[in-house]
Amino acid sequence: MALTVLFKYYYDFKLMKARTLLYVFIFCLQSWGSVLHSQATLNEQIKRVKRALFIFNISDQIQFLDSNENPDFTIGVLGQDRTIIDLRGLSQKRQIKNKPVRVLSFKNIKDIQDVDVVYVNHNKNFDVSYILNKISGNNTLLITEDYPFNTSMVNIVNIGEEFQYEINEDLLNGNNLSATYSLKEHAISSIEKWKQLFQNTEHQLEATQEALELAKDDIKHKNANLSKQKKTINTINSQIHQQKNVLKTQESEINELTTLSEFQKKKYSEKLIIEKQLENRILEQMEALKEKQAFISSNNATITLQQDTLAHQKQEIEAKLEKINLINKSLSTQKTVNYLLLALLIIIVTSVILIYRNYRSIKLLNEDLQEKNNDIFNKSLEIASKNKELEEFAYITSHDLKEPLTTISGLIDLLQDDYRDQLDEDAIISMNFISKSSYRMRNLIDALLNYSRLGKANEKTEINCNTLVSDIIHDLDNAIHRNHAVISYQDLPTVRASEIELRVLFQNLINNAIKFRKSDTSPIINISCGTMVPDHQTQVFWKFEVTDNGIGIKKQHKDKIFAIFQRLHSRETYEGTGIGLAFCKKIVETLGGQIWFESTLNEGTTFFFTIPQQ
């Protein structure tokens, strides 16, 4: 019996100790949650007051250049925002510009009118450009919160538990507003400062994360203590089970004693007193057994209640762990959003800077181009006038020069016909020389006149070069057969040009290839074409090649081969005026191309020229 009472006291003491520890743990968790919630609520209220103070201070430090005769200073809040409550509360204590402050609420941008300041938060999803357009010319200040960099007159930005702001002086000046020196001095004016502020905020988030990690460790430690308490309760349950086994053993002993007493009663009458004592003992043991059974039942109910309490407490702990996980996820998401916002802000600022620089560059280039176009237009008018004068001069000069040459040629012919018999051999040779020189002079004047007229052909058509070269070969048939020349061409393109000028180009190159040949070699001429894109250009050009096996050109003559009236050989060796390649150069350049050559002495020459594809 004493053992049972001792066991009961021991069990009650252990159970009370476990229950006390659990209650202390739960109270700590609840207190910690309440402190965090109270702290968060207090921080939010402080931040709202700071926001209202920011709006009042900024409004008071903006100079409104246009006079306002209204007796009140009016602030309009755009959208349903709790800031209006804070502003109205502050308006009971403070004034702006020594005027009472009146706070209004606008649901839509179109409703804004008769206000000195408009405040809007980015989370209300209003377009700031539309707001600026609405208040343009009304001498109204726009204060925004968390809008992109440099998009508003004054933009407030959340940095952790604090506020910072930026000023767009161009927008302020455009609305007859200006900021005081002290307001501009403390404004954030560059993206580098924003980056530093965001980095400081990240450090604060990291500190909060470390505090949460410590709370997690504390919860793990308390869970370990709960596990130990569960083990203690399990030990107590096993001890109660052992006590039940002891009671069962005592019941069996009582049954044996009862059987023994009945047997002795039958045999020995003297044992009646013993039987009476045994009976009293049995009654006492039965009462004790009933008490123990009631105690065990009470203990079982208490254990069941405690197990239910532990299960409920475990569920509460798991729920709080889930809340902590949600907070961690929210912090992680917020950190990611901060990174993304920072990256987006950097991209937007970089894009704005690049767009502005491109705009400035394009504007300067356009101005420069316009100035150059004007110069080119004026010079083109001047050149056109000069060309017209030169053309008239060339025509008049050639006409005036050809007239005395015609007279000289006619007189020489009359002298040769009428006085041939009276002239000696030297006079006849001189007459022939004068006649040939006048004829050559007439050819030079005609060539000069034709050269001046090159590039004046306005009519350009699509010309099949295969057909054109075939016609030229047919016209030069006599010279080709006389010199046993072989001319080959294939897959020549169709180009847009003046047919007469393009004919002169091919004809001069083919004539030169036939004329400047080696005395013991038949001319072999090949005409081909491909495409090319010259350096520093994007337009595609046709590239023609005219290759011969003639005498070649010396390197020292490379710079003067295309000069007008430039001859490299005597007239006795090779006839001509020396203007053919000058014709070719002017025709190609008029079409927008270039002409050049590559040559090896006594092996041959290849002339290249380009014509732009249309």
C-alpha positions in Angstrom: 0.0 0.0 0.0 2.8 2.4 0.9 4.5 1.5 -2.4 1.3 2.3 -4.3 1.0 5.7 -2.6 4.7 6.5 -3.2 4.3 5.5 -6.9 1.2 7.7 -7.2 3.1 10.7 -5.7 6.1 10.1 -8.0 3.8 9.8 -11.1 1.9 13.0 -10.2 5.1 14.9 -9.7 6.5 13.8 -13.1 3.3 14.6 -14.9 3.1 18.0 -13.3 6.6 18.8 -14.3 6.1 17.7 -17.9 2.8 19.7 -18.1 4.6 22.8 -16.6 7.4 22.6 -19.2 4.8 22.4 -22.0 2.9 25.3 -20.8 6.0 27.4 -20.4 7.1 26.5 -24.0 3.6 27.4 -25.5 3.6 30.6 -23.5 7.0 31.6 -25.0 5.9 30.8 -28.5 2.7 32.9 -28.1 4.6 35.7 -26.5 7.2 35.8 -29.3 4.4 35.8 -32.0 2.6 38.6 -30.1 5.8 40.7 -29.9 6.5 40.2 -33.6 2.9 41.2 -34.6 2.9 44.2 -32.3 6.3 45.3 -33.6 5.2 44.9 -37.2 2.0 46.9 -36.6 4.0 49.7 -34.8 6.5 49.8 -37.7 3.7 50.1 -40.2 2.1 53.0 -38.3 5.4 54.8 -38.0 6.0 54.4 -41.8 2.6 55.9 -42.6 3.3 58.9 -40.5 6.7 59.3 -42.2 5.0 59.2 -45.6 2.6 62.0 -44.6 5.4 64.1 -43.2 7.4 63.6 -46.4 4.5 64.8 -48.6 4.0 67.9 -46.3 7.8 68.7 -46.2 8.2 68.4 -50.0 5.1 70.5 -50.7 6.4 73.2 -48.3 9.8 73.3 -50.0 8.6 73.6 -53.6 8.3 77.2 -54.9 5.2 77.9 -56.9 6.2 80.7 -59.3 2.6 81.5 -60.3 0.7 83.3 -57.5 -2.2 81.4 -55.9 -4.9 83.5 -54.3 -6.8 80.5 -52.7 -7.0 80.7 -48.9 -6.3 77.0 -48.6 -3.4 74.8 -49.7 -5.1 71.7 -51.4 -3.6 68.2 -51.6 -5.3 65.6 -53.8 -4.8 61.9 -53.3 -5.4 59.7 -56.4 -7.1 56.4 -55.8 -8.4 54.7 -52.6 -5.4 55.1 -50.4 -5.1 55.1 -46.5 -2.6 57.9 -46.9 -5.5 60.4 -47.1 -6.3 59.6 -43.5 -2.8 60.3 -42.4 -2.7 63.5 -44.4 -5.9 64.7 -42.9 -4.7 63.9 -39.4 -1.5 65.9 -40.0 -3.4 68.8 -41.6 -5.0 69.4 -38.2 -1.5 70.2 -36.8 0.5 71.7 -39.6 0.1 74.3 -42.4 1.8 74.6 -45.8 2.9 78.0 -47.1 1.2 79.4 -44.0 -2.1 78.2 -45.3 -4.6 75.7 -43.8 -4.3 72.3 -45.6 -7.3 70.7 -47.3 -7.0 67.1 -48.4 -9.2 65.7 -51.3 -9.7 62.2 -52.8 -9.9 61.6 -56.5 -11.0 58.2 -57.9 -9.9 58.9 -61.5 -7.4 61.2 -63.2 -10.1 63.1 -65.1 -11.5 64.2 -61.7 -8.3 66.1 -60.8 -8.9 69.9 -60.6 -8.2 73.0 -58.4 -5.3 71.4 -56.4 -1.8 72.5 -55.5 -0.4 69.0 -55.0 -1.4 65.5 -56.4 -0.1 62.4 -54.6 -0.4 58.9 -56.2 1.1 55.5 -55.2 2.5 53.1 -57.9 0.3 50.3 -56.6 -2.8 52.1 -57.8 -1.7 51.5 -61.4 -2.2 55.0 -62.7 -0.2 56.2 -65.8 2.1 59.0 -64.7 2.3 60.5 -68.2 -1.5 60.8 -68.3 -1.4 62.5 -64.9 1.3 65.0 -66.1 -0.7 65.7 -69.2 -3.9 66.4 -67.1 -2.1 68.8 -64.7 0.0 70.5 -67.4 -0.1 74.3 -67.2 -2.1 74.3 -63.9 0.9 75.1 -61.6 0.3 71.8 -59.8 3.0 69.6 -58.2 3.0 65.8 -58.8 4.4 63.6 -56.0 4.5 59.9 -56.8 5.7 56.9 -54.8 7.7 53.9 -56.1 7.4 54.9 -59.8 10.3 54.3 -62.3 13.4 56.5 -62.1 13.0 60.2 -63.2 9.4 59.8 -64.5 7.7 62.2 -62.1 8.3 65.7 -60.7 9.1 64.3 -57.2 9.2 60.5 -56.7 9.3 58.9 -53.2 10.9 55.5 -53.0 10.6 52.9 -50.2 14.0 51.8 -48.9 13.3 49.3 -46.1 11.6 51.2 -43.3 12.7 54.6 -44.6 11.9 56.9 -47.6 14.1 58.6 -50.2 13.1 60.8 -53.0 14.3 62.0 -56.4 13.6 65.3 -58.3 13.0 65.9 -62.0 13.9 69.5 -62.4 12.9 69.6 -66.1 9.3 68.6 -65.3 9.2 71.1 -62.4 10.5 74.0 -64.5 8.1 73.0 -67.3 5.2 73.5 -64.8 6.5 76.9 -63.4 7.8 75.1 -60.2 11.2 75.0 -58.6 12.8 73.2 -55.6 14.6 74.8 -52.8 18.4 74.3 -52.4 18.0 72.1 -49.3 15.4 69.9 -51.0 17.7 69.3 -54.0 20.7 68.8 -51.8 19.2 65.7 -50.1 17.6 64.3 -53.2 18.9 61.1 -54.8 20.3 62.2 -58.2 22.0 59.2 -59.7 21.4 55.4 -60.3 24.6 54.7 -58.2 23.0 56.1 -55.1 19.9 54.0 -55.7 22.0 50.9 -56.0 23.7 51.7 -52.7 20.4 52.2 -50.9 19.0 48.9 -52.3 22.2 47.1 -51.1 21.7 48.5 -47.6 18.1 47.2 -47.7 19.4 43.8 -48.7 21.7 43.8 -45.7 18.7 44.5 -43.5 16.8 41.6 -45.1 19.8 39.3 -44.5 19.8 40.3 -40.8 16.1 39.5 -40.5 16.7 36.2 -42.2 19.4 35.4 -39.6 16.9 36.2 -36.8 14.4 33.8 -38.3 17.1 31.1 -38.5 17.8 31.6 -34.8 14.1 31.3 -34.1 14.0 28.1 -36.1 16.9 26.7 -34.0 15.0 27.6 -30.8 11.9 25.8 -32.0 14.0 22.7 -32.9 15.4 22.8 -29.4 12.0 23.0 -27.8 10.8 20.1 -30.0 13.7 18.1 -28.7 12.5 18.9 -25.1 9.0 17.7 -26.1 10.4 14.5 -27.4 12.2 13.9 -24.0 8.9 14.7 -22.2 7.1 12.1 -24.3 9.7 9.5 -23.5 9.2 10.3 -19.7 5.4 9.8 -20.1 6.0 6.6 -21.9 8.2 5.4 -19.0 5.4 6.3 -16.5 2.9 4.4 -18.6 5.2 1.3 -18.5 5.5 1.6 -14.7 1.7 1.8 -14.4 1.5 -1.4 -16.6 3.9 -3.1 -14.2 1.7 -2.1 -11.2 -1.3 -3.6 -12.9 0.6 -6.9 -13.2 1.4 -6.7 -9.5 -2.2 -6.3 -8.6 -3.2 -9.3 -10.8 -0.6 -11.3 -8.9 -2.1 -10.3 -5.6 -5.6 -11.2 -6.8 -4.4 -14.7 -7.7 -2.8 -15.0 -4.2 -6.1 -14.0 -2.6 -7.9 -16.6 -4.7 -5.5 -19.3 -3.5 -5.9 -18.2 0.1 -9.7 -18.4 -0.2 -9.5 -21.9 -1.5 -7.1 -22.9 1.2 -9.4 -21.5 4.0 -12.5 -23.3 2.7 -10.5 -26.6 2.7 -9.3 -26.0 6.3 -12.8 -25.0 7.5 -14.1 -28.4 6.5 -11.4 -30.3 8.3 -10.6 -28.0 11.3 -13.2 -26.2 13.3 -10.5 -24.6 15.4 -9.6 -22.6 12.4 -12.8 -20.6 12.3 -11.1 -17.7 13.9 -8.4 -17.8 11.3 -11.0 -17.9 8.6 -12.7 -14.9 10.1 -9.4 -13.1 10.1 -8.8 -14.2 6.5 -12.2 -13.0 5.5 -11.6 -9.6 7.1 -8.2 -9.5 5.3 -9.8 -10.4 2.0 -12.4 -7.7 2.5 -9.6 -5.2 3.2 -7.6 -6.3 0.2 -10.7 -6.1 -2.0 -11.3 -2.5 -0.9 -7.7 -1.7 -1.5 -8.0 -3.3 -4.9 -11.0 -1.3 -5.7 -9.2 1.9 -4.7 -6.2 0.9 -6.9 -8.5 0.2 -9.8 -10.2 3.6 -9.3 -6.7 5.2 -9.1 -5.6 3.4 -12.2 -8.7 4.5 -14.1 -8.2 8.1 -13.0 -4.6 7.9 -14.1 -5.6 6.5 -17.4 -8.1 9.3 -18.0 -5.4 11.9 -17.0 -2.9 10.3 -19.3 -5.5 10.3 -22.2 -6.2 14.0 -21.5 -2.5 14.8 -21.5 -2.0 12.9 -24.7 -4.8 14.9 -26.3 -3.2 18.1 -25.0 0.2 17.1 -26.4 -1.4 16.3 -29.8 -3.1 19.7 -29.8 0.1 21.4 -28.8 2.0 19.5 -31.5 -0.6 20.7 -34.1 -0.2 24.3 -32.9 3.6 24.0 -33.2 3.3 22.6 -36.7 0.9 25.4 -37.7 3.4 28.0 -36.4 6.3 26.3 -38.2 4.2 26.5 -41.4 3.7 30.2 -40.7 7.4 30.6 -40.2 8.0 28.8 -43.6 5.5 31.1 -45.3 7.3 34.1 -43.8 10.6 32.8 -45.1 9.1 32.2 -48.5 7.7 35.7 -48.5 11.1 37.2 -47.5 12.8 35.2 -50.3 10.2 36.3 -52.8 10.6 39.9 -51.7 14.3 39.6 -52.0 13.9 38.2 -55.5 11.5 41.0 -56.4 14.0 43.6 -55.1 16.7 42.1 -57.3 14.3 42.1 -60.3 13.2 45.7 -59.6 16.8 46.8 -59.3 17.7 45.0 -62.6 14.7 46.5 -64.3 15.5 49.9 -62.9 19.1 49.6 -64.3 17.8 48.4 -67.7 15.3 51.3 -67.9 17.8 53.9 -66.9 20.4 52.5 -69.3 17.7 52.4 -72.1 16.7 56.0 -71.4 20.3 57.1 -71.5 21.0 55.2 -74.7 17.7 56.5 -76.3 18.5 60.0 -75.3 22.1 59.7 -76.6 20.9 58.2 -79.9 18.3 61.0 -80.1 20.9 63.7 -79.6 23.3 62.0 -82.1 20.5 61.6 -84.7 19.5 65.2 -84.1 23.0 66.5 -84.5 23.5 64.3 -87.5 20.3 65.5 -89.1 21.3 69.1 -88.5 24.7 68.4 -90.0 23.1 66.5 -92.9 20.7 69.3 -93.5 23.5 71.8 -93.5 25.5 69.6 -95.9 22.5 69.0 -98.1 22.0 72.7 -98.3 25.7 73.1 -99.2 25.4 70.3 -101.8 22.2 71.8 -103.2 23.9 75.2 -103.6 27.0 73.6 -105.0 25.0 71.5 -107.4 23.2 74.7 -108.6 26.6 76.3 -109.0 28.1 73.2 -110.7 25.0 73.0 -113.0 25.5 76.6 -113.9 29.2 76.0 -114.5 28.6 72.9 -116.5 26.1 74.8 -118.7 28.6 77.6 -119.2 31.3 75.0 -120.0 29.0 73.2 -122.4 28.2 76.5 -124.1 31.8 77.4 -124.1 32.9 74.0 -125.5 30.2 74.2 -128.2 31.1 77.8 -129.1 34.9 77.1 -128.9 34.6 73.9 -131.0 32.4 75.7 -133.6 34.8 78.7 -133.7 37.9 76.5 -133.9 36.4 74.1 -136.5 35.5 77.1 -138.8 39.1 78.2 -139.4 40.3 74.6 -139.6 37.7 73.9 -142.3 39.0 77.0 -144.1 42.6 75.9 -143.8 41.7 72.4 -144.9 39.8 73.7 -147.9 42.6 76.1 -148.9 45.2 73.3 -148.6 43.0 71.0 -150.8 42.7 73.9 -153.4 46.4 74.5 -153.4 47.1 70.8 -153.8 44.7 70.5 -156.6 45.5 73.8 -158.5 49.2 74.3 -157.8 50.5 70.8 -157.4 52.6 71.1 -160.5 54.1 74.4 -159.4 55.2 73.2 -155.9 58.3 71.4 -155.2 58.5 68.2 -153.2 59.1 69.9 -149.8 56.1 72.1 -150.3 53.9 69.2 -151.1 55.1 67.3 -148.0 54.4 70.4 -145.9 50.9 70.7 -147.5 50.2 67.1 -146.6 51.4 67.6 -143.0 49.2 70.7 -142.6 46.2 68.8 -144.0 46.7 65.9 -141.7 47.3 68.2 -138.7 44.1 70.1 -139.4 42.2 66.9 -139.8 43.7 65.6 -136.5 42.8 69.0 -134.8 39.2 68.7 -136.0 39.0 65.1 -134.5 40.4 66.4 -131.2 37.8 69.2 -131.1 35.0 66.7 -131.8 36.4 64.4 -129.1 36.5 67.3 -126.6 33.0 68.3 -127.5 31.7 64.7 -127.1 33.6 64.4 -123.8 31.9 67.5 -122.4 28.5 66.0 -123.3 29.1 62.7 -121.5 26.8 62.2 -118.5 24.1 64.6 -119.9 21.9 61.7 -121.1 18.9 61.7 -118.8 17.1 58.7 -120.4 18.3 55.5 -118.8 16.9 52.1 -119.9 17.3 48.4 -119.1 20.1 47.2 -121.4 21.1 43.6 -122.0 24.9 43.6 -122.1 25.0 40.4 -124.1 22.9 42.0 -126.9 24.9 45.2 -126.7 28.3 43.5 -127.0 27.0 41.3 -129.9 26.0 44.5 -131.8 29.4 46.1 -131.1 31.2 43.0 -132.4 29.1 43.2 -135.5 30.0 46.9 -136.0 33.7 46.1 -135.6 33.6 43.1 -137.8 36.1 44.6 -140.4 38.7 45.3 -137.7 38.2 42.0 -136.0 38.7 40.0 -139.2 41.7 42.2 -140.3 43.5 41.6 -137.0 42.2 37.9 -136.6 40.8 38.8 -133.2 38.8 36.4 -131.0 36.2 37.9 -128.7 34.3 35.8 -126.1 31.6 36.7 -123.6 28.9 34.9 -121.7 26.3 35.5 -118.9 26.5 39.3 -119.0 23.8 41.0 -116.9 21.1 43.5 -117.7 22.0 47.0 -116.4 20.2 50.3 -116.2 22.2 53.0 -118.1 22.3 55.2 -121.2 22.6 52.9 -124.2 24.8 55.3 -126.2 27.3 55.9 -123.3 27.4 52.2 -122.4 28.1 51.4 -126.1 31.0 53.9 -126.1 32.4 52.3 -122.9 32.5 48.7 -124.3 33.5 49.9 -127.8 36.6 51.9 -126.6 37.8 48.9 -124.4 37.4 46.4 -127.2 39.0 48.8 -129.7 42.0 49.3 -127.4 42.4 45.6 -126.9 42.5 45.1 -130.7 44.7 48.1 -131.4 47.3 47.6 -128.7 48.3 44.1 -129.7 51.7 42.4 -130.2 52.7 42.4 -133.9 53.0 38.6 -134.0 50.0 37.7 -131.9 46.3 37.6 -132.7 44.2 39.4 -130.1 42.2 37.3 -127.7 39.6 39.2 -125.7 37.4 37.8 -123.0 34.5 39.8 -121.4 33.0 38.5 -118.1 31.0 39.8 -115.1 30.4 39.0 -111.4 29.2 40.8 -108.3 31.0 42.6 -105.5 30.4 44.8 -102.4 33.1 47.5 -102.1 34.7 48.3 -98.8 32.7 50.6 -96.5 29.6 50.2 -98.6 26.5 48.0 -98.5 25.3 48.3 -102.1 25.9 45.4 -104.5 27.7 46.2 -107.8 28.2 44.4 -111.1 31.9 43.9 -111.7 32.9 43.7 -115.4 36.3 42.4 -116.6 37.7 42.9 -120.1 40.9 40.9 -120.5 43.3 40.9 -123.5 46.7 39.4 -124.4 48.2 42.7 -125.7 51.3 44.6 -125.0 50.4 45.6 -121.5 50.9 48.9 -119.6 54.0 50.0 -117.7 53.5 50.7 -113.9 54.8 54.2 -114.2 51.8 55.0 -116.6 49.2 53.8 -114.1 48.3 57.3 -112.8 48.0 59.0 -116.2 46.3 56.3 -118.3 42.8 57.7 -117.8 43.9 61.4 -118.3 42.3 63.2 -121.3 44.5 63.4 -124.5 47.1 61.3 -122.7 49.1 59.2 -125.2 51.6 56.5 -124.2 52.8 55.8 -127.7 53.6 57.8 -130.8 51.0 58.4 -133.5 53.2 56.5 -136.0 53.0 53.4 -133.8 49.4 53.5 -132.7 46.8 55.9 -134.0 44.2 57.7 -131.9 43.4 60.9 -130.0 44.2 59.6 -126.5 40.8 60.4 -125.2 39.2 56.9 -125.3 40.0 55.8 -121.7 39.0 59.3 -120.4 35.6 58.6 -122.0 35.4 55.3 -120.2 36.3 56.8 -116.8 33.8 59.6 -117.1 31.0 57.2 -118.2 31.6 54.7 -115.4 31.8 57.4 -112.7 28.7 59.0 -114.1 26.9 55.7 -113.5 28.2 55.6 -109.9 31.0 53.0 -110.4 34.7 52.9 -110.6 37.2 51.8 -113.3 40.8 50.4 -112.9 43.2 47.9 -114.5 45.8 45.3 -113.8 48.5 44.7 -116.3 51.7 42.7 -116.9 54.0 44.1 -119.6 54.1 42.0 -122.8 51.5 39.6 -121.4 48.2 41.5 -121.3 45.9 43.8 -119.4 42.6 43.4 -117.6 40.3 46.4 -117.3 37.7 46.3 -114.4 34.7 48.6 -114.0 31.7 48.5 -111.7 28.0 49.5 -112.2 25.6 49.5 -109.3 22.7 47.0 -109.3 19.3 48.8 -109.5 
